[in-house]
Structures are given as structure tokens and as C-alpha cells.
Amino acid sequence: MLLRARQFEFVFPRPALVMGIVNVTPDSFSDGGKYLQARAAVAHALALVKDGAEILDIGGESTRPGATPVSETEELRRILPVIETLAGRLKFPLSIDTIKPAVARAALNAGAAIINDVAANRRGLEMWEIAAEFRAGYICMHSPPGLHKKNERKNIVLEVREFFYNRLEKMLAAGILPEQIVFDPGIGFGKTAGQNLQLLAGLRKFLKLNRPLLLGVSRKSFIEKIITAGVNERLPASLACAILGVASGAQIIRAHDVAETVQAVRMAEAVRASAKE
């Protein structure tokens, strides 16, 4: 299976990719304000690469529940200096975490190679047309309209799988090639704690799409519904989810704690490889 993001290519099966999170925001749920200045964000990104990240996901607008939306101008002010600096220094793909097509276009022009779209549940085609134009990688995440509206679904795994097939058809019609696409079940976005657990348990149901699967669970609030742990005390639970995800076929793990995640994932992969010998 091939993943192509502009000039970058990954061929699976291979060791899972760890995507490091770089929040250039004042209000992200975990590290808001720590890397708001471009210099701090760049230094953090370079540290994540040293820790083993092979993709960097850069965002300038928080998507946590209740976060204040930011203007296109402000989002660009935050992320463009970071992307421009990193693109000139790294031979790794940079991902732009945005819901705004104009921000995605500007980020790609600045050197990004992937669009991480948490609002793939939209009617317009512009974001997909931009991905097709640049031949950028495109992460299609499941979320309800409005991102965080929860409801009791009878079968969340079936709903997400049907969503992926529906979006796959629309993305191909918009000109995106299959090898550009990654699917993300959207853990924590408009889902109850129980639904998040059901998705984690049902990841293998998405493998028939024959596209890489991204899992983003790091430090998310649903963990606290299951065990008592503050936002910066959720590393063990995050690592457990990452290991289970890789064991179920996830190829990309999005994480704040890159060094720890790489170590946990590589150990899980070593055990899995030994079982096949």
C-alpha cells in the first residue's frame, strides 16, 4: 500500500509512522500557549523529529470543544513562519491541521505536504480540489457537523465505515488519487467515551478500505471518563491506545509524547513480528 504526499512516499507494510503534534495556539487543550511563538514552535518541532517523529502536524487553531474560532489571517500569521522555516530545514512531510481551504492552500505553498482535515464532513469541494491540485496527502477524519455534537448512535463503527466509503467516492470524484488518502476515525470528536472505546476495538473493520489508518488518541479527554487522570497525566493510557491501534493495523499514530510513543510502538511491532516467525 502506497501513501504519497507531494514529493514524499511511504510504502506499507513498514514500521508505523509517528506524527508529532505542534500546536501554534494559545488555547489547545494540552499545550496551549507553550509554542505560540514561531521560534518556540520550530524548536519543539525539531525536538520531536529528534525523538523519532516522521511527520509533523502543525495547527494554528484549536479544535477542542468550546475553543474560540480564529480568523484566517490570524491562523496564517501563526503557522506560516513555522512551516516555512521547517520546510527549509527538514526532509520530512509537514501536515497542516486546518479546516480552512485558504489556510491549507497557503500552507502547501509554504512547503507543507499533507492536509489534516478534521472537518471532512462538509458539503463543499474546495478542500478536496486543493488536495488534488497539489497532489498533497489528505487525512479524512470522521466528525459530526459542528465537530463535537454527541449523540447515541446504534453502531458507531458502522457509521464511521460508511462515512469513509462515502467520502472516498466524493474525494475520487474531486480528483484526489487513492494513494493520497489517509482515514482517521476521529477519536474524541462528537463521540461518547463508550463510542470511542468501540472505535478503538473495531479498528480492523476499516482495513478493507486499503488505505492507511491514523489514530489520534494522545491525552484526549475521553480517557478521564474511564480513569482518573488530568490532561498531562494521560501518557500511560495514550500509549496503551497506541499499542492497541498498531496491533489492530493502524499505520500512523498522532502523539504529543513522541519519544515514548515511538518506543512503545516499536516494542509492540517487535512482539508482533516475533509471533509470525
Order of alpha helices (4+ residues) and beta strands (2+ residues): beta-beta-beta-alpha-beta-alpha-beta-alpha-beta-alpha-beta-alpha-beta-alpha-beta-alpha-alpha-beta-alpha
